[in-house]
Amino acid sequence: MSIVMIRIDDRLIHGQIVTAWAKNKNAGKIWVVDTATAKDDFLSGVMKMVAPSDRELVISSEDQINELVPKFDAELENVLILMKTPEVAKKIFEAGVKLTELNIGGMGANPERKKLFKNISASPSEVQTLKEIQNSGVFVYFQVTPDEKKTEFNF
């Protein structure tokens, strides 16, 4: 068991996560790695309200990654990790997570980002970070929902 999915999704917990990915991966625990959310009681409360009640939700800041990766990699139940950016994903892989796949599920458009795939956009520095993750031996792919085919990141 342990960590079964690492997903970049700037919406963090939303309908697709609750109804599709957590069930598809049989995740008993959802770990949100986002410093802003961890420091904001209101945002954390909103996340807890929308998270499925039958799954444990852990919200942490980035500075807890090195402490929590080994703990969650040794869990008896499946853990799904969510973060907003490739930079945070890179820190998770650098912390020695055993899983060697990164799902890119949602990165919204903004003036610094260009469209990569469907509704997924990235800035030049984010693309570079994704390439670095990929070059470290991680399979980086786009897959918005479990029903879709995996499309390899190739930029």
VMD Tcl script that draws the C-alpha trace (Angstrom):
set ca {
  {0.00 0.00 0.00}
  {1.42 3.42 1.00}
  {1.62 6.34 -1.44}
  {-0.34 5.34 -4.56}
  {-0.69 8.66 -6.39}
  {1.09 12.00 -6.54}
  {-1.05 14.56 -8.35}
  {-0.59 18.20 -9.28}
  {-3.97 19.91 -9.20}
  {-4.19 23.58 -8.32}
  {-7.76 23.11 -7.09}
  {-6.51 20.49 -4.59}
  {-9.69 18.80 -3.33}
  {-12.71 19.06 -5.62}
  {-15.33 16.80 -7.20}
  {-12.95 14.76 -9.35}
  {-10.74 14.01 -6.38}
  {-13.60 13.10 -4.10}
  {-15.64 11.07 -6.55}
  {-13.04 9.64 -8.89}
  {-9.39 9.54 -7.88}
  {-9.71 8.74 -4.17}
  {-12.09 5.88 -4.98}
  {-10.10 4.71 -8.02}
  {-6.91 4.52 -5.96}
  {-8.75 3.20 -2.89}
  {-7.06 5.97 -0.91}
  {-7.90 5.92 2.77}
  {-5.86 9.07 3.28}
  {-5.50 12.27 1.27}
  {-2.43 14.39 1.95}
  {-2.61 17.99 0.76}
  {0.79 19.68 0.63}
  {0.21 23.41 0.45}
  {1.77 25.90 2.82}
  {-0.87 28.60 2.28}
  {-3.72 26.19 3.01}
  {-1.94 24.72 6.04}
  {-1.49 28.22 7.52}
  {-5.07 29.36 6.81}
  {-7.70 27.99 9.21}
  {-10.54 29.03 6.90}
  {-9.05 27.29 3.83}
  {-8.22 24.20 5.87}
  {-11.79 24.15 7.14}
  {-13.16 24.36 3.61}
  {-10.90 21.48 2.54}
  {-12.13 19.39 5.45}
  {-15.75 20.12 4.53}
  {-15.36 18.99 0.91}
  {-13.12 15.99 1.62}
  {-14.89 12.64 1.77}
  {-15.88 11.86 5.34}
  {-14.73 8.25 5.01}
  {-11.13 9.28 4.23}
  {-8.57 10.93 6.48}
  {-7.38 14.35 5.31}
  {-3.92 15.62 6.25}
  {-2.96 19.19 5.32}
  {0.67 20.15 5.73}
  {3.11 22.84 4.72}
  {6.04 22.15 2.41}
  {8.48 22.20 5.31}
  {6.96 18.93 6.59}
  {7.63 16.97 3.36}
  {10.87 15.33 4.52}
  {9.19 14.23 7.75}
  {5.94 12.97 6.21}
  {7.09 11.20 3.01}
  {8.73 8.27 4.88}
  {5.76 8.08 7.26}
  {3.16 7.96 4.48}
  {5.30 5.66 2.33}
  {5.06 3.14 5.18}
  {1.30 3.48 5.71}
  {-0.90 0.41 5.72}
  {-3.58 2.27 3.78}
  {-3.28 3.96 0.39}
  {-2.29 7.63 0.40}
  {-3.05 10.12 -2.38}
  {-0.86 13.25 -2.38}
  {-2.11 16.53 -3.83}
  {-0.17 19.72 -4.48}
  {-0.61 22.81 -6.64}
  {2.75 23.10 -8.38}
  {5.58 21.10 -9.95}
  {8.02 22.68 -7.50}
  {6.27 21.01 -4.56}
  {6.11 17.70 -6.47}
  {9.87 17.91 -7.04}
  {10.42 18.29 -3.27}
  {8.32 15.18 -2.66}
  {10.42 13.13 -5.10}
  {13.63 14.56 -3.63}
  {12.42 13.40 -0.20}
  {12.70 9.82 -1.47}
  {9.10 8.80 -2.15}
  {8.98 5.26 -3.55}
  {6.33 5.92 -6.23}
  {7.89 6.97 -9.55}
  {4.85 8.47 -11.27}
  {3.54 12.03 -11.31}
  {0.01 12.81 -12.48}
  {-0.63 16.30 -13.81}
  {-4.35 16.85 -13.47}
  {-4.98 20.57 -13.28}
  {-2.88 23.68 -13.65}
  {-4.99 26.66 -14.61}
  {-4.09 29.35 -17.09}
  {-2.55 32.65 -16.09}
  {-0.51 35.28 -17.95}
  {2.78 33.44 -17.29}
  {1.50 30.04 -18.42}
  {0.94 28.48 -21.85}
  {-1.41 25.62 -22.58}
  {0.24 22.19 -22.45}
  {-2.70 19.78 -22.56}
  {-6.47 20.33 -22.36}
  {-7.04 22.65 -19.36}
  {-3.45 22.29 -18.14}
  {-1.04 25.19 -18.52}
  {2.48 25.81 -17.25}
  {5.04 28.59 -17.12}
  {8.51 28.06 -18.64}
  {9.96 27.48 -15.16}
  {7.23 24.94 -14.33}
  {7.93 23.09 -17.59}
  {11.61 23.04 -16.67}
  {10.79 21.60 -13.23}
  {8.61 18.91 -14.81}
  {11.48 18.03 -17.16}
  {13.83 17.75 -14.17}
  {11.38 15.43 -12.41}
  {11.05 13.35 -15.58}
  {14.83 13.22 -16.07}
  {15.18 11.82 -12.55}
  {13.34 8.67 -13.70}
  {9.76 9.61 -12.86}
  {6.99 8.89 -15.38}
  {5.24 12.29 -15.74}
  {1.85 12.19 -17.41}
  {-1.40 14.04 -17.98}
  {-4.62 12.38 -16.86}
  {-7.46 14.56 -15.67}
  {-9.83 11.72 -14.74}
  {-9.26 7.98 -14.21}
  {-11.33 7.19 -17.34}
  {-8.86 8.99 -19.61}
  {-5.80 7.43 -21.12}
  {-2.46 8.54 -19.67}
  {-0.66 10.98 -21.98}
  {3.05 11.25 -21.34}
  {4.51 14.71 -20.66}
  {6.81 15.35 -23.60}
  {7.97 18.95 -23.92}
}
mol new
graphics top color blue
foreach p $ca { graphics top sphere $p radius 0.5 }
foreach p [lrange $ca 0 end-1] q [lrange $ca 1 end] { graphics top cylinder $p $q radius 0.2 }
display resetview
